[in-house]
Amino acid sequence: MQNGFSAYAAAAKSAQSTVSPRELEASLLIKAAMRLQAIADDWIGRARELDDALGYNRKLWTLLVSAVIAEDNPLPVDIKRNILGLANFIFNQTFRIAAAPAPEALGSLIQINRDIAAGLRGR
């Protein structure tokens, strides 16, 4: 798990001077969605990458939850609640997929990441 945090921290540090935190979060969500989509699109050839991609997505959502529950987070309570609900779904779905891998099961994770990224980007 430390490698995921290190990678996120390194990406955040290198991007600090050029992109906003919202843009960084959106970019990381899109990256996770693209990894999962590539596996879903080429299940036979890339299914072995599933555990790593699910782990990356889970770590990313763990970091997002940590940011949301931070005392100094200015988001309204309703939005925080919604994000925590999505994270709970993400974590549960991740465990279901790990227990019974199937390419069609990845769709909800991919779509949520894309939708949240679009919201962060104001689209």
Backbone as XML, in Angstrom:
<?xml version="1.0"?>
<chain id="A" units="angstrom">
  <residue number="1" name="MET">
    <atom name="N" x="0.828" y="-1.181" z="0.000"/>
    <atom name="CA" x="0.000" y="0.000" z="0.000"/>
    <atom name="C" x="0.873" y="1.246" z="0.000"/>
  </residue>
  <residue number="2" name="GLN">
    <atom name="N" x="2.035" y="1.167" z="0.600"/>
    <atom name="CA" x="2.923" y="2.313" z="0.665"/>
    <atom name="C" x="3.329" y="2.765" z="-0.731"/>
  </residue>
  <residue number="3" name="ASN">
    <atom name="N" x="3.520" y="1.831" z="-1.672"/>
    <atom name="CA" x="3.894" y="2.215" z="-3.027"/>
    <atom name="C" x="2.841" y="3.096" z="-3.671"/>
  </residue>
  <residue number="4" name="GLY">
    <atom name="N" x="1.563" y="2.804" z="-3.437"/>
    <atom name="CA" x="0.484" y="3.630" z="-3.984"/>
    <atom name="C" x="0.519" y="5.027" z="-3.414"/>
  </residue>
  <residue number="5" name="PHE">
    <atom name="N" x="0.737" y="5.123" z="-2.109"/>
    <atom name="CA" x="0.814" y="6.430" z="-1.470"/>
    <atom name="C" x="2.027" y="7.199" z="-1.984"/>
  </residue>
  <residue number="6" name="SER">
    <atom name="N" x="3.141" y="6.508" z="-2.152"/>
    <atom name="CA" x="4.350" y="7.149" z="-2.650"/>
    <atom name="C" x="4.152" y="7.667" z="-4.070"/>
  </residue>
  <residue number="7" name="ALA">
    <atom name="N" x="3.512" y="6.858" z="-4.893"/>
    <atom name="CA" x="3.255" y="7.270" z="-6.270"/>
    <atom name="C" x="2.327" y="8.478" z="-6.312"/>
  </residue>
  <residue number="8" name="TYR">
    <atom name="N" x="1.286" y="8.448" z="-5.480"/>
    <atom name="CA" x="0.354" y="9.571" z="-5.424"/>
    <atom name="C" x="1.082" y="10.818" z="-4.947"/>
  </residue>
  <residue number="9" name="ALA">
    <atom name="N" x="1.889" y="10.693" z="-3.907"/>
    <atom name="CA" x="2.629" y="11.836" z="-3.368"/>
    <atom name="C" x="3.606" y="12.387" z="-4.398"/>
  </residue>
  <residue number="10" name="ALA">
    <atom name="N" x="4.286" y="11.504" z="-5.112"/>
    <atom name="CA" x="5.225" y="11.948" z="-6.136"/>
    <atom name="C" x="4.503" y="12.673" z="-7.259"/>
  </residue>
  <residue number="11" name="ALA">
    <atom name="N" x="3.369" y="12.137" z="-7.679"/>
    <atom name="CA" x="2.586" y="12.795" z="-8.731"/>
    <atom name="C" x="2.088" y="14.147" z="-8.244"/>
  </residue>
  <residue number="12" name="ALA">
    <atom name="N" x="1.648" y="14.192" z="-7.005"/>
    <atom name="CA" x="1.140" y="15.440" z="-6.448"/>
    <atom name="C" x="2.251" y="16.480" z="-6.359"/>
  </residue>
  <residue number="13" name="LYS">
    <atom name="N" x="3.425" y="16.057" z="-5.914"/>
    <atom name="CA" x="4.543" y="16.986" z="-5.765"/>
    <atom name="C" x="4.987" y="17.529" z="-7.115"/>
  </residue>
  <residue number="14" name="SER">
    <atom name="N" x="5.107" y="16.657" z="-8.112"/>
    <atom name="CA" x="5.569" y="17.107" z="-9.422"/>
    <atom name="C" x="4.536" y="17.966" z="-10.122"/>
  </residue>
  <residue number="15" name="ALA">
    <atom name="N" x="3.273" y="17.792" z="-9.776"/>
    <atom name="CA" x="2.215" y="18.539" z="-10.451"/>
    <atom name="C" x="1.801" y="19.793" z="-9.695"/>
  </residue>
  <residue number="16" name="GLN">
    <atom name="N" x="2.310" y="19.990" z="-8.479"/>
    <atom name="CA" x="1.871" y="21.109" z="-7.650"/>
    <atom name="C" x="1.993" y="22.443" z="-8.355"/>
  </residue>
  <residue number="17" name="SER">
    <atom name="N" x="3.062" y="22.662" z="-9.052"/>
    <atom name="CA" x="3.269" y="23.967" z="-9.660"/>
    <atom name="C" x="2.506" y="24.153" z="-10.964"/>
  </residue>
  <residue number="18" name="THR">
    <atom name="N" x="1.947" y="23.088" z="-11.516"/>
    <atom name="CA" x="1.313" y="23.224" z="-12.820"/>
    <atom name="C" x="-0.181" y="22.954" z="-12.843"/>
  </residue>
  <residue number="19" name="VAL">
    <atom name="N" x="-0.700" y="22.169" z="-11.914"/>
    <atom name="CA" x="-2.130" y="21.873" z="-11.919"/>
    <atom name="C" x="-2.719" y="22.030" z="-10.522"/>
  </residue>
  <residue number="20" name="SER">
    <atom name="N" x="-4.009" y="22.264" z="-10.503"/>
    <atom name="CA" x="-4.709" y="22.390" z="-9.225"/>
    <atom name="C" x="-4.916" y="21.014" z="-8.608"/>
  </residue>
  <residue number="21" name="PRO">
    <atom name="N" x="-5.169" y="20.971" z="-7.290"/>
    <atom name="CA" x="-5.454" y="19.676" z="-6.662"/>
    <atom name="C" x="-6.661" y="18.979" z="-7.302"/>
  </residue>
  <residue number="22" name="ARG">
    <atom name="N" x="-7.678" y="19.749" z="-7.684"/>
    <atom name="CA" x="-8.856" y="19.157" z="-8.336"/>
    <atom name="C" x="-8.479" y="18.503" z="-9.660"/>
  </residue>
  <residue number="23" name="GLU">
    <atom name="N" x="-7.623" y="19.176" z="-10.424"/>
    <atom name="CA" x="-7.194" y="18.624" z="-11.708"/>
    <atom name="C" x="-6.344" y="17.376" z="-11.504"/>
  </residue>
  <residue number="24" name="LEU">
    <atom name="N" x="-5.493" y="17.395" z="-10.485"/>
    <atom name="CA" x="-4.681" y="16.220" z="-10.179"/>
    <atom name="C" x="-5.574" y="15.044" z="-9.812"/>
  </residue>
  <residue number="25" name="GLU">
    <atom name="N" x="-6.557" y="15.277" z="-8.946"/>
    <atom name="CA" x="-7.480" y="14.209" z="-8.562"/>
    <atom name="C" x="-8.228" y="13.683" z="-9.777"/>
  </residue>
  <residue number="26" name="ALA">
    <atom name="N" x="-8.697" y="14.594" z="-10.627"/>
    <atom name="CA" x="-9.411" y="14.179" z="-11.838"/>
    <atom name="C" x="-8.510" y="13.337" z="-12.733"/>
  </residue>
  <residue number="27" name="SER">
    <atom name="N" x="-7.275" y="13.760" z="-12.899"/>
    <atom name="CA" x="-6.338" y="13.022" z="-13.752"/>
    <atom name="C" x="-6.066" y="11.619" z="-13.213"/>
  </residue>
  <residue number="28" name="LEU">
    <atom name="N" x="-5.921" y="11.510" z="-11.893"/>
    <atom name="CA" x="-5.671" y="10.201" z="-11.299"/>
    <atom name="C" x="-6.894" y="9.292" z="-11.414"/>
  </residue>
  <residue number="29" name="LEU">
    <atom name="N" x="-8.080" y="9.858" z="-11.270"/>
    <atom name="CA" x="-9.303" y="9.066" z="-11.453"/>
    <atom name="C" x="-9.428" y="8.577" z="-12.896"/>
  </residue>
  <residue number="30" name="ILE">
    <atom name="N" x="-9.095" y="9.444" z="-13.841"/>
    <atom name="CA" x="-9.130" y="9.052" z="-15.253"/>
    <atom name="C" x="-8.094" y="7.967" z="-15.524"/>
  </residue>
  <residue number="31" name="LYS">
    <atom name="N" x="-6.910" y="8.107" z="-14.939"/>
    <atom name="CA" x="-5.874" y="7.082" z="-15.117"/>
    <atom name="C" x="-6.375" y="5.730" z="-14.608"/>
  </residue>
  <residue number="32" name="ALA">
    <atom name="N" x="-6.994" y="5.723" z="-13.431"/>
    <atom name="CA" x="-7.522" y="4.470" z="-12.876"/>
    <atom name="C" x="-8.614" y="3.907" z="-13.778"/>
  </residue>
  <residue number="33" name="ALA">
    <atom name="N" x="-9.498" y="4.775" z="-14.267"/>
    <atom name="CA" x="-10.575" y="4.332" z="-15.163"/>
    <atom name="C" x="-10.010" y="3.750" z="-16.455"/>
  </residue>
  <residue number="34" name="MET">
    <atom name="N" x="-8.986" y="4.387" z="-16.994"/>
    <atom name="CA" x="-8.385" y="3.901" z="-18.237"/>
    <atom name="C" x="-7.726" y="2.535" z="-18.047"/>
  </residue>
  <residue number="35" name="ARG">
    <atom name="N" x="-7.082" y="2.336" z="-16.917"/>
    <atom name="CA" x="-6.468" y="1.025" z="-16.637"/>
    <atom name="C" x="-7.541" y="-0.057" z="-16.574"/>
  </residue>
  <residue number="36" name="LEU">
    <atom name="N" x="-8.607" y="0.233" z="-15.853"/>
    <atom name="CA" x="-9.700" y="-0.740" z="-15.735"/>
    <atom name="C" x="-10.375" y="-0.977" z="-17.083"/>
  </residue>
  <residue number="37" name="GLN">
    <atom name="N" x="-10.568" y="0.088" z="-17.867"/>
    <atom name="CA" x="-11.196" y="-0.044" z="-19.182"/>
    <atom name="C" x="-10.338" y="-0.897" z="-20.115"/>
  </residue>
  <residue number="38" name="ALA">
    <atom name="N" x="-9.028" y="-0.695" z="-20.076"/>
    <atom name="CA" x="-8.129" y="-1.485" z="-20.928"/>
    <atom name="C" x="-8.247" y="-2.972" z="-20.591"/>
  </residue>
  <residue number="39" name="ILE">
    <atom name="N" x="-8.383" y="-3.282" z="-19.324"/>
    <atom name="CA" x="-8.529" y="-4.687" z="-18.908"/>
    <atom name="C" x="-9.877" y="-5.228" z="-19.370"/>
  </residue>
  <residue number="40" name="ALA">
    <atom name="N" x="-10.933" y="-4.441" z="-19.191"/>
    <atom name="CA" x="-12.263" y="-4.883" z="-19.622"/>
    <atom name="C" x="-12.307" y="-5.099" z="-21.140"/>
  </residue>
  <residue number="41" name="ASP">
    <atom name="N" x="-11.628" y="-4.238" z="-21.880"/>
    <atom name="CA" x="-11.637" y="-4.327" z="-23.343"/>
    <atom name="C" x="-10.816" y="-5.503" z="-23.876"/>
  </residue>
  <residue number="42" name="ASP">
    <atom name="N" x="-9.797" y="-5.917" z="-23.150"/>
    <atom name="CA" x="-8.934" y="-7.023" z="-23.570"/>
    <atom name="C" x="-8.789" y="-8.007" z="-22.416"/>
  </residue>
  <residue number="43" name="TRP">
    <atom name="N" x="-9.917" y="-8.544" z="-21.987"/>
    <atom name="CA" x="-9.959" y="-9.411" z="-20.815"/>
    <atom name="C" x="-9.001" y="-10.593" z="-20.931"/>
  </residue>
  <residue number="44" name="ILE">
    <atom name="N" x="-8.989" y="-11.238" z="-22.071"/>
    <atom name="CA" x="-8.137" y="-12.419" z="-22.256"/>
    <atom name="C" x="-6.662" y="-12.044" z="-22.122"/>
  </residue>
  <residue number="45" name="GLY">
    <atom name="N" x="-6.259" y="-10.968" z="-22.726"/>
    <atom name="CA" x="-4.851" y="-10.577" z="-22.722"/>
    <atom name="C" x="-4.397" y="-9.841" z="-21.476"/>
  </residue>
  <residue number="46" name="ARG">
    <atom name="N" x="-5.336" y="-9.187" z="-20.760"/>
    <atom name="CA" x="-4.901" y="-8.320" z="-19.667"/>
    <atom name="C" x="-5.506" y="-8.658" z="-18.307"/>
  </residue>
  <residue number="47" name="ALA">
    <atom name="N" x="-6.247" y="-9.728" z="-18.203"/>
    <atom name="CA" x="-6.897" y="-10.077" z="-16.930"/>
    <atom name="C" x="-5.887" y="-10.223" z="-15.792"/>
  </residue>
  <residue number="48" name="ARG">
    <atom name="N" x="-4.670" y="-10.605" z="-16.120"/>
    <atom name="CA" x="-3.645" y="-10.761" z="-15.078"/>
    <atom name="C" x="-3.280" y="-9.422" z="-14.425"/>
  </residue>
  <residue number="49" name="GLU">
    <atom name="N" x="-3.629" y="-8.302" z="-15.058"/>
    <atom name="CA" x="-3.359" y="-6.970" z="-14.524"/>
    <atom name="C" x="-4.467" y="-6.482" z="-13.588"/>
  </residue>
  <residue number="50" name="LEU">
    <atom name="N" x="-5.518" y="-7.276" z="-13.452"/>
    <atom name="CA" x="-6.693" y="-6.843" z="-12.695"/>
    <atom name="C" x="-6.380" y="-6.497" z="-11.250"/>
  </residue>
  <residue number="51" name="ASP">
    <atom name="N" x="-5.662" y="-7.355" z="-10.549"/>
    <atom name="CA" x="-5.382" y="-7.094" z="-9.137"/>
    <atom name="C" x="-4.652" y="-5.769" z="-8.938"/>
  </residue>
  <residue number="52" name="ASP">
    <atom name="N" x="-3.661" y="-5.497" z="-9.784"/>
    <atom name="CA" x="-2.922" y="-4.233" z="-9.674"/>
    <atom name="C" x="-3.822" y="-3.034" z="-9.949"/>
  </residue>
  <residue number="53" name="ALA">
    <atom name="N" x="-4.652" y="-3.144" z="-10.967"/>
    <atom name="CA" x="-5.536" y="-2.028" z="-11.319"/>
    <atom name="C" x="-6.580" y="-1.789" z="-10.231"/>
  </residue>
  <residue number="54" name="LEU">
    <atom name="N" x="-7.138" y="-2.865" z="-9.685"/>
    <atom name="CA" x="-8.099" y="-2.718" z="-8.590"/>
    <atom name="C" x="-7.419" y="-2.132" z="-7.354"/>
  </residue>
  <residue number="55" name="GLY">
    <atom name="N" x="-6.205" y="-2.569" z="-7.086"/>
    <atom name="CA" x="-5.454" y="-2.042" z="-5.951"/>
    <atom name="C" x="-5.166" y="-0.561" z="-6.101"/>
  </residue>
  <residue number="56" name="TYR">
    <atom name="N" x="-4.769" y="-0.155" z="-7.299"/>
    <atom name="CA" x="-4.514" y="1.264" z="-7.566"/>
    <atom name="C" x="-5.778" y="2.083" z="-7.339"/>
  </residue>
  <residue number="57" name="ASN">
    <atom name="N" x="-6.890" y="1.610" z="-7.869"/>
    <atom name="CA" x="-8.160" y="2.322" z="-7.725"/>
    <atom name="C" x="-8.580" y="2.405" z="-6.250"/>
  </residue>
  <residue number="58" name="ARG">
    <atom name="N" x="-8.418" y="1.316" z="-5.530"/>
    <atom name="CA" x="-8.776" y="1.294" z="-4.107"/>
    <atom name="C" x="-7.910" y="2.274" z="-3.313"/>
  </residue>
  <residue number="59" name="LYS">
    <atom name="N" x="-6.620" y="2.285" z="-3.583"/>
    <atom name="CA" x="-5.714" y="3.207" z="-2.889"/>
    <atom name="C" x="-6.074" y="4.655" z="-3.196"/>
  </residue>
  <residue number="60" name="LEU">
    <atom name="N" x="-6.386" y="4.916" z="-4.450"/>
    <atom name="CA" x="-6.786" y="6.264" z="-4.839"/>
    <atom name="C" x="-8.034" y="6.689" z="-4.078"/>
  </residue>
  <residue number="61" name="TRP">
    <atom name="N" x="-9.025" y="5.821" z="-4.011"/>
    <atom name="CA" x="-10.262" y="6.145" z="-3.289"/>
    <atom name="C" x="-10.015" y="6.250" z="-1.783"/>
  </residue>
  <residue number="62" name="THR">
    <atom name="N" x="-9.080" y="5.494" z="-1.263"/>
    <atom name="CA" x="-8.722" y="5.615" z="0.153"/>
    <atom name="C" x="-8.152" y="7.008" z="0.425"/>
  </residue>
  <residue number="63" name="LEU">
    <atom name="N" x="-7.320" y="7.485" z="-0.477"/>
    <atom name="CA" x="-6.764" y="8.834" z="-0.330"/>
    <atom name="C" x="-7.840" y="9.908" z="-0.462"/>
  </residue>
  <residue number="64" name="LEU">
    <atom name="N" x="-8.766" y="9.700" z="-1.393"/>
    <atom name="CA" x="-9.860" y="10.665" z="-1.548"/>
    <atom name="C" x="-10.716" y="10.724" z="-0.282"/>
  </residue>
  <residue number="65" name="VAL">
    <atom name="N" x="-10.991" y="9.566" z="0.292"/>
    <atom name="CA" x="-11.775" y="9.522" z="1.537"/>
    <atom name="C" x="-11.016" y="10.243" z="2.649"/>
  </residue>
  <residue number="66" name="SER">
    <atom name="N" x="-9.712" y="10.019" z="2.731"/>
    <atom name="CA" x="-8.909" y="10.692" z="3.751"/>
    <atom name="C" x="-9.000" y="12.206" z="3.612"/>
  </residue>
  <residue number="67" name="ALA">
    <atom name="N" x="-8.975" y="12.685" z="2.376"/>
    <atom name="CA" x="-9.089" y="14.126" z="2.149"/>
    <atom name="C" x="-10.476" y="14.640" z="2.516"/>
  </residue>
  <residue number="68" name="VAL">
    <atom name="N" x="-11.500" y="13.868" z="2.207"/>
    <atom name="CA" x="-12.880" y="14.280" z="2.480"/>
    <atom name="C" x="-13.152" y="14.367" z="3.981"/>
  </residue>
  <residue number="69" name="ILE">
    <atom name="N" x="-12.619" y="13.436" z="4.747"/>
    <atom name="CA" x="-12.920" y="13.425" z="6.177"/>
    <atom name="C" x="-11.978" y="14.305" z="6.991"/>
  </residue>
  <residue number="70" name="ALA">
    <atom name="N" x="-11.009" y="14.916" z="6.342"/>
    <atom name="CA" x="-10.093" y="15.814" z="7.053"/>
    <atom name="C" x="-10.875" y="16.972" z="7.666"/>
  </residue>
  <residue number="71" name="GLU">
    <atom name="N" x="-10.498" y="17.354" z="8.874"/>
    <atom name="CA" x="-11.206" y="18.426" z="9.591"/>
    <atom name="C" x="-11.248" y="19.732" z="8.816"/>
  </residue>
  <residue number="72" name="ASP">
    <atom name="N" x="-10.196" y="20.022" z="8.077"/>
    <atom name="CA" x="-10.130" y="21.294" z="7.363"/>
    <atom name="C" x="-10.762" y="21.255" z="5.962"/>
  </residue>
  <residue number="73" name="ASN">
    <atom name="N" x="-11.413" y="20.149" z="5.609"/>
    <atom name="CA" x="-12.058" y="20.054" z="4.302"/>
    <atom name="C" x="-13.311" y="20.930" z="4.292"/>
  </residue>
  <residue number="74" name="PRO">
    <atom name="N" x="-13.381" y="21.887" z="3.353"/>
    <atom name="CA" x="-14.495" y="22.830" z="3.329"/>
    <atom name="C" x="-15.756" y="22.345" z="2.607"/>
  </residue>
  <residue number="75" name="LEU">
    <atom name="N" x="-15.753" y="21.129" z="2.088"/>
    <atom name="CA" x="-16.929" y="20.640" z="1.366"/>
    <atom name="C" x="-18.151" y="20.600" z="2.275"/>
  </residue>
  <residue number="76" name="PRO">
    <atom name="N" x="-19.328" y="20.869" z="1.706"/>
    <atom name="CA" x="-20.556" y="20.734" z="2.492"/>
    <atom name="C" x="-20.766" y="19.280" z="2.921"/>
  </residue>
  <residue number="77" name="VAL">
    <atom name="N" x="-21.430" y="19.107" z="4.049"/>
    <atom name="CA" x="-21.645" y="17.781" z="4.629"/>
    <atom name="C" x="-22.342" y="16.837" z="3.649"/>
  </residue>
  <residue number="78" name="ASP">
    <atom name="N" x="-23.318" y="17.331" z="2.890"/>
    <atom name="CA" x="-24.032" y="16.475" z="1.934"/>
    <atom name="C" x="-23.096" y="15.910" z="0.863"/>
  </residue>
  <residue number="79" name="ILE">
    <atom name="N" x="-22.192" y="16.730" z="0.385"/>
    <atom name="CA" x="-21.249" y="16.261" z="-0.634"/>
    <atom name="C" x="-20.286" y="15.249" z="-0.021"/>
  </residue>
  <residue number="80" name="LYS">
    <atom name="N" x="-19.822" y="15.538" z="1.184"/>
    <atom name="CA" x="-18.947" y="14.579" z="1.872"/>
    <atom name="C" x="-19.652" y="13.239" z="2.028"/>
  </residue>
  <residue number="81" name="ARG">
    <atom name="N" x="-20.911" y="13.279" z="2.432"/>
    <atom name="CA" x="-21.686" y="12.054" z="2.618"/>
    <atom name="C" x="-21.806" y="11.286" z="1.301"/>
  </residue>
  <residue number="82" name="ASN">
    <atom name="N" x="-22.065" y="12.004" z="0.223"/>
    <atom name="CA" x="-22.190" y="11.364" z="-1.089"/>
    <atom name="C" x="-20.877" y="10.694" z="-1.517"/>
  </residue>
  <residue number="83" name="ILE">
    <atom name="N" x="-19.772" y="11.383" z="-1.311"/>
    <atom name="CA" x="-18.478" y="10.823" z="-1.684"/>
    <atom name="C" x="-18.172" y="9.591" z="-0.847"/>
  </residue>
  <residue number="84" name="LEU">
    <atom name="N" x="-18.473" y="9.663" z="0.443"/>
    <atom name="CA" x="-18.241" y="8.500" z="1.306"/>
    <atom name="C" x="-19.122" y="7.318" z="0.900"/>
  </residue>
  <residue number="85" name="GLY">
    <atom name="N" x="-20.343" y="7.596" z="0.484"/>
    <atom name="CA" x="-21.220" y="6.534" z="-0.012"/>
    <atom name="C" x="-20.671" y="5.901" z="-1.277"/>
  </residue>
  <residue number="86" name="LEU">
    <atom name="N" x="-20.171" y="6.737" z="-2.193"/>
    <atom name="CA" x="-19.553" y="6.205" z="-3.416"/>
    <atom name="C" x="-18.320" y="5.367" z="-3.079"/>
  </residue>
  <residue number="87" name="ALA">
    <atom name="N" x="-17.515" y="5.859" z="-2.152"/>
    <atom name="CA" x="-16.314" y="5.120" z="-1.759"/>
    <atom name="C" x="-16.686" y="3.766" z="-1.172"/>
  </residue>
  <residue number="88" name="ASN">
    <atom name="N" x="-17.717" y="3.742" z="-0.363"/>
    <atom name="CA" x="-18.179" y="2.473" z="0.211"/>
    <atom name="C" x="-18.585" y="1.512" z="-0.908"/>
  </residue>
  <residue number="89" name="PHE">
    <atom name="N" x="-19.318" y="2.018" z="-1.905"/>
    <atom name="CA" x="-19.690" y="1.185" z="-3.043"/>
    <atom name="C" x="-18.437" y="0.693" z="-3.782"/>
  </residue>
  <residue number="90" name="ILE">
    <atom name="N" x="-17.492" y="1.607" z="-4.024"/>
    <atom name="CA" x="-16.253" y="1.261" z="-4.735"/>
    <atom name="C" x="-15.528" y="0.127" z="-4.003"/>
  </residue>
  <residue number="91" name="PHE">
    <atom name="N" x="-15.379" y="0.268" z="-2.693"/>
    <atom name="CA" x="-14.664" y="-0.754" z="-1.921"/>
    <atom name="C" x="-15.393" y="-2.097" z="-1.974"/>
  </residue>
  <residue number="92" name="ASN">
    <atom name="N" x="-16.707" y="-2.074" z="-1.794"/>
    <atom name="CA" x="-17.480" y="-3.321" z="-1.844"/>
    <atom name="C" x="-17.429" y="-3.959" z="-3.225"/>
  </residue>
  <residue number="93" name="GLN">
    <atom name="N" x="-17.570" y="-3.152" z="-4.263"/>
    <atom name="CA" x="-17.527" y="-3.665" z="-5.632"/>
    <atom name="C" x="-16.146" y="-4.237" z="-5.950"/>
  </residue>
  <residue number="94" name="THR">
    <atom name="N" x="-15.113" y="-3.591" z="-5.449"/>
    <atom name="CA" x="-13.749" y="-4.076" z="-5.661"/>
    <atom name="C" x="-13.584" y="-5.471" z="-5.069"/>
  </residue>
  <residue number="95" name="PHE">
    <atom name="N" x="-14.100" y="-5.674" z="-3.864"/>
    <atom name="CA" x="-13.999" y="-7.001" z="-3.239"/>
    <atom name="C" x="-14.822" y="-8.031" z="-4.010"/>
  </residue>
  <residue number="96" name="ARG">
    <atom name="N" x="-16.001" y="-7.638" z="-4.499"/>
    <atom name="CA" x="-16.817" y="-8.566" z="-5.291"/>
    <atom name="C" x="-16.104" y="-8.964" z="-6.576"/>
  </residue>
  <residue number="97" name="ILE">
    <atom name="N" x="-15.478" y="-7.996" z="-7.232"/>
    <atom name="CA" x="-14.771" y="-8.289" z="-8.483"/>
    <atom name="C" x="-13.568" y="-9.185" z="-8.214"/>
  </residue>
  <residue number="98" name="ALA">
    <atom name="N" x="-12.852" y="-8.915" z="-7.140"/>
    <atom name="CA" x="-11.690" y="-9.750" z="-6.807"/>
    <atom name="C" x="-12.123" y="-11.190" z="-6.528"/>
  </residue>
  <residue number="99" name="ALA">
    <atom name="N" x="-13.300" y="-11.348" z="-5.928"/>
    <atom name="CA" x="-13.794" y="-12.695" z="-5.606"/>
    <atom name="C" x="-14.336" y="-13.417" z="-6.828"/>
  </residue>
  <residue number="100" name="ALA">
    <atom name="N" x="-14.916" y="-12.665" z="-7.758"/>
    <atom name="CA" x="-15.501" y="-13.265" z="-8.966"/>
    <atom name="C" x="-15.192" y="-12.367" z="-10.164"/>
  </residue>
  <residue number="101" name="PRO">
    <atom name="N" x="-13.959" y="-12.408" z="-10.668"/>
    <atom name="CA" x="-13.557" y="-11.517" z="-11.759"/>
    <atom name="C" x="-14.396" y="-11.701" z="-13.016"/>
  </residue>
  <residue number="102" name="ALA">
    <atom name="N" x="-14.828" y="-10.566" z="-13.569"/>
    <atom name="CA" x="-15.569" y="-10.552" z="-14.832"/>
    <atom name="C" x="-15.438" y="-9.166" z="-15.435"/>
  </residue>
  <residue number="103" name="PRO">
    <atom name="N" x="-15.193" y="-9.081" z="-16.732"/>
    <atom name="CA" x="-14.970" y="-7.763" z="-17.345"/>
    <atom name="C" x="-16.168" y="-6.825" z="-17.213"/>
  </residue>
  <residue number="104" name="GLU">
    <atom name="N" x="-17.377" y="-7.366" z="-17.286"/>
    <atom name="CA" x="-18.565" y="-6.507" z="-17.210"/>
    <atom name="C" x="-18.747" y="-5.895" z="-15.822"/>
  </residue>
  <residue number="105" name="ALA">
    <atom name="N" x="-18.137" y="-6.477" z="-14.811"/>
    <atom name="CA" x="-18.249" y="-5.949" z="-13.448"/>
    <atom name="C" x="-17.443" y="-4.667" z="-13.260"/>
  </residue>
  <residue number="106" name="LEU">
    <atom name="N" x="-16.497" y="-4.410" z="-14.161"/>
    <atom name="CA" x="-15.654" y="-3.228" z="-14.045"/>
    <atom name="C" x="-16.365" y="-1.943" z="-14.459"/>
  </residue>
  <residue number="107" name="GLY">
    <atom name="N" x="-17.455" y="-2.064" z="-15.190"/>
    <atom name="CA" x="-18.146" y="-0.897" z="-15.738"/>
    <atom name="C" x="-18.542" y="0.134" z="-14.708"/>
  </residue>
  <residue number="108" name="SER">
    <atom name="N" x="-19.054" y="-0.290" z="-13.572"/>
    <atom name="CA" x="-19.494" y="0.684" z="-12.560"/>
    <atom name="C" x="-18.312" y="1.446" z="-11.980"/>
  </residue>
  <residue number="109" name="LEU">
    <atom name="N" x="-17.192" y="0.774" z="-11.744"/>
    <atom name="CA" x="-16.010" y="1.463" z="-11.224"/>
    <atom name="C" x="-15.495" y="2.481" z="-12.236"/>
  </residue>
  <residue number="110" name="ILE">
    <atom name="N" x="-15.449" y="2.068" z="-13.485"/>
    <atom name="CA" x="-14.970" y="2.940" z="-14.560"/>
    <atom name="C" x="-15.863" y="4.170" z="-14.670"/>
  </residue>
  <residue number="111" name="GLN">
    <atom name="N" x="-17.165" y="3.968" z="-14.682"/>
    <atom name="CA" x="-18.104" y="5.076" z="-14.861"/>
    <atom name="C" x="-18.069" y="6.046" z="-13.690"/>
  </residue>
  <residue number="112" name="ILE">
    <atom name="N" x="-17.996" y="5.544" z="-12.477"/>
    <atom name="CA" x="-17.932" y="6.426" z="-11.306"/>
    <atom name="C" x="-16.668" y="7.278" z="-11.368"/>
  </residue>
  <residue number="113" name="ASN">
    <atom name="N" x="-15.531" y="6.666" z="-11.674"/>
    <atom name="CA" x="-14.288" y="7.438" z="-11.780"/>
    <atom name="C" x="-14.397" y="8.526" z="-12.841"/>
  </residue>
  <residue number="114" name="ARG">
    <atom name="N" x="-14.956" y="8.178" z="-13.980"/>
    <atom name="CA" x="-15.100" y="9.168" z="-15.059"/>
    <atom name="C" x="-16.050" y="10.290" z="-14.663"/>
  </residue>
  <residue number="115" name="ASP">
    <atom name="N" x="-17.150" y="9.936" z="-14.022"/>
    <atom name="CA" x="-18.140" y="10.951" z="-13.620"/>
    <atom name="C" x="-17.570" y="11.904" z="-12.560"/>
  </residue>
  <residue number="116" name="ILE">
    <atom name="N" x="-16.867" y="11.359" z="-11.584"/>
    <atom name="CA" x="-16.284" y="12.203" z="-10.546"/>
    <atom name="C" x="-15.194" y="13.095" z="-11.165"/>
  </residue>
  <residue number="117" name="ALA">
    <atom name="N" x="-14.386" y="12.537" z="-12.050"/>
    <atom name="CA" x="-13.358" y="13.337" z="-12.718"/>
    <atom name="C" x="-13.985" y="14.473" z="-13.508"/>
  </residue>
  <residue number="118" name="ALA">
    <atom name="N" x="-15.064" y="14.186" z="-14.221"/>
    <atom name="CA" x="-15.744" y="15.240" z="-14.986"/>
    <atom name="C" x="-16.274" y="16.314" z="-14.047"/>
  </residue>
  <residue number="119" name="GLY">
    <atom name="N" x="-16.826" y="15.910" z="-12.907"/>
    <atom name="CA" x="-17.314" y="16.885" z="-11.926"/>
    <atom name="C" x="-16.190" y="17.737" z="-11.379"/>
  </residue>
  <residue number="120" name="LEU">
    <atom name="N" x="-15.066" y="17.134" z="-11.105"/>
    <atom name="CA" x="-13.917" y="17.891" z="-10.607"/>
    <atom name="C" x="-13.416" y="18.901" z="-11.641"/>
  </residue>
  <residue number="121" name="ARG">
    <atom name="N" x="-13.569" y="18.546" z="-12.892"/>
    <atom name="CA" x="-13.153" y="19.436" z="-13.973"/>
    <atom name="C" x="-14.231" y="20.427" z="-14.383"/>
  </residue>
  <residue number="122" name="GLY">
    <atom name="N" x="-15.377" y="20.340" z="-13.712"/>
    <atom name="CA" x="-16.455" y="21.281" z="-14.001"/>
    <atom name="C" x="-17.239" y="20.978" z="-15.253"/>
  </residue>
  <residue number="123" name="ARG">
    <atom name="N" x="-17.260" y="19.706" z="-15.657"/>
    <atom name="CA" x="-17.985" y="19.325" z="-16.877"/>
    <atom name="C" x="-19.213" y="18.531" z="-16.535"/>
  </residue>
</chain>
